[in-house]
Amino acid sequence: MISIDPERMRAARACLVVLLLAAGTACAAVVPDDARESRWAQEVVPQIVVGDPVWLSTPHRPRVLALYATPAGKAQGVVIVVHGAGVHPDWNLIGEIRSGLVDRGFATLSVQMPVLAGDAPRDAYGGLTAYATERLDAALDWLHRQGHAHVAVLSHSMGASMVNEWMRTKRDVDGWIAVGMLVPFARAPSIPVLDVTGARDFPEALARVPKADALPRDGCSAAVTIAGADHFMTSAVPRLLDVAAPFLERVFAGACKAAASRP
């Protein structure tokens, strides 16, 4: 009997995704840098101020760090927060977003995405899609087991690109906020989407801002550009939350389809 190494199979699957996205360019197997991820966890966990660490299990990695936080009162819903390339679930922008959402009445689960070596080019992260999908599946399953029936996702930059691929098949998510996404939608969105860019965002993010007819006509979906903001929402997180929170409130209240059905 031929033995197939599961790690090689995952790397091959990730490579296939990159090949499809790059229309046939050559691809070497891409495998996460587990040692770097472990170092991130060792640094992050002792410094957590908002929320608590939880550990998700995936086929590739049995202990994936996620940070779970809940508001003082009853949560309006829960948001999976997904960071960009090469950082961690409490990194600057992501830490501000997750704690800001908690302050506004939402629970959050910020998940460590797979990372590469510190000098890896951003484009190489496209080869980690299969690993990212495992983690997003594990995060959603964990939240459902905690009793959260309504789940949305907020993702930034390369994290938004990873969620974009995950959304090809995912159906049990209530809404999605994509911040600074660098690629077009992999498929026409079937859930409410808030597409956010900064006015001084990366050129590729600004070039792919969707037209209104590319978004669901549900009374909630919209493309928003935040004046003066760069790709990392420097000094603009409060304004990002000012558009994100009302969107999430409507999504979790089930108000989007109701608005779409009005004459």
C-alpha positions, 0 to 999 in steps of 0.5 A: 500500500502506498503511504501518502503524507498528509502534509504534502497533500495539503501543500499540493492542494495549496499550490493548486490554488495558487496555480489557478489564481496565477493562471498557470505560473510555477509554484513551489509547495508552501508550508506554514512556518510553525516555529514562527507561529509558536513564537507569536503565541508565546509573546502574545498570550502573556500580554492579552488585556481584552479577552482570553486565549482559546486553542483551536484544533485543525488537521495541520496544527492541533493548537491554533491560538485564537483570542475570544472576548465578550462584551459586558452585557449580552452580545449582539452577535459574534465576529471572527476577526482575521488579520493580514500577512505575517502578524498575529491576532492581537497585532496593532490594527487587529487588536484595536478592531477586536477590542473596539467591537467588544466595546460596541456590544459584539463578541469577537474571536480573533484567529491566528492565520498561518504565517511564513518566514518574516522575509516571505513576499506577500504573494507567497501567502496565497499558497496558504489558502488550504491551511487558512480554510481549516482554521476558519472552519475550526473557528466557526465550529468552535463558536457554534459549540459555544452557542453562538448562532449568528456569526459574521467575519471581519478580515483585513488585507491578505486575511480578506483574500483568505476569507474570500477563498473560504467564502466560495463554499461557506454558507453559514455566515451572516455577513462579511466586512472586507477591509483593504481586500487586494483581490476581486470576489472569488464568487458573487457574494450571497450574504451581506458584504461591507467592502471597506478601503482607505482613500490612501489604500494600496493601489490594488485595493483601490482598483478592485473596489466593487461597483454597486451592482456587484454587491448583493441588493439586500439593503445592507451591502455597500462599498465604503471608502474612508477619507484620509485612511491608509491600508492599515487604517492608521488613526482611522479605526474609530471611523472604521468601527463607525461604519462596521458597527451599524452594518453588523447590528443590521446583519445580526437583527436580520434587517438586511433581507427585510430592507431588500424586500421593500418596494 
